Amino acid sequence: MYRKIKPAQLFDGYQLFEDKVLVLSDTGTVIDIIEAGDAGEEVQVLEGILSPGFINCHCHLELSHMKGIIDEHTGLLKFVNQIVSQRYAQPETIPAAIEKAEAEMVRNGIVAVGDICNTTDTLFQKEKGILYYHNFVEVIGFEPAQAQQHFDTYKTIYNAYCERFPPKQVSLTPHAPYSVATPLWKLLAAFPGNGLLSIHNQETEDETEWFVNGTGGFKALYERLQLKEAPVVPQGRTSIQTYGEYLPQKQQLLFIHNVFTTLEDIRYAQGRFPEASWCLCANANYYITNRLPDIPMLQETGVRLVLGTDSLASNYSLSIWDEILRIQKHYPQIPVEKMLSWATINGAKALQIQNRYGSFEKGKEPGVIQILDHTINRLY
């Protein structure tokens, strides 16, 4: 029982082809890719691009109820302040919003998600098994003296996810360089089984100002919080070059956002974390700061680029195709074919699921989507 599909263009996870036919089992397992002339009869002809399902490497599903609540272009510090102050204003709306947001991702051709978890709010939906999730249980703790207390609090949440998911799908991960005290970093680095970590990296210029000079918006934030001591003592180095020293060499990492990452930072990371992935959340960057990373520079360094949607609190949709369109608008020189690889095989490698997802290769079940201009049709 085979299904043979001939699209206008076939993207296999690596490159675009014409006059190719994708052969699938009735359950969506890839059997082969063959020449159109060898496909015989009963070939289904489709318009547009046929692609493996999309991988959303960075999402905050539990913030889905905050769609439209926070104004655009506030800057990161104001955005974070509003998240903290408003995320539980209407707790009764959270479950329905999570369910609706996941359904949106399904419609938009997403098959796997790297999801940030500060709570267990999303567990009820994830247990249904509709999408694949890697659950990044995100640790926040400003006070160095309370590092163990913060660690234990989030370890409880981590344990709840481990009761429902295999260990390879759960990580205890730092939030951001400015929100994790140095002793807490060291606890996380030593935690066994943390094979894959995610970190919000260099999303704002204030982060660099604090780590290099001890000035800027985070200095004012720490003063408002009346901390007994700063989470991290500035050392005259950028954040990535500071916290990178706390982590084991060759740690598997997802660097998220990277709006103010420099070439020097990338070279440092390539030397210490050569298999790291760099996640672009273009619509969220535009929504919060009206600024995107220097994506051509990132691309030229040869790092593995992947895509994420961030949350509905900071985005207009949960659509990887919309992320591609945003990048295309700002950087029209980047081919769609290249960005599709970021959305598929690169994302699968980043979440360590390339044995099943990300490409049309024999035996895989990567999902199958049809891309028509601004429309995504999910076939499997």
ABEGO torsion letter per residue (X at the ends): XBBBBBBABBBAGABBBBGBBBBBBAAGBBABBBBAAAAEBGBBBBBEBBBBBBBBABBBAAAAAABGABBBGAEAAAAAAAAAAAAAABAAAAAAAAAAAAAAAAAAGBABBBBBBABAAAAAAAAAGABBBBBBBBBBBABAAAAAAAAAAAAAAAAAAAAABBAAABBBBBABAAABBAAAAAAAAABBGBABBBBBBGABAAAAAAAAAGBEAAAAAAAAAGBABBABBBAGBBAAAAAAAABBBGBBBBBBGGAABBAAAAAAAAAABAABBBBBBAAAAAAAAGBBBBAAAAAAAGBBBBBBAEBAAABABBBAAAAAAAAAAABAABBAAAAAAAABAAAAAAAGAAAABGBBBBGBBAEBBBBBEABBBBAX
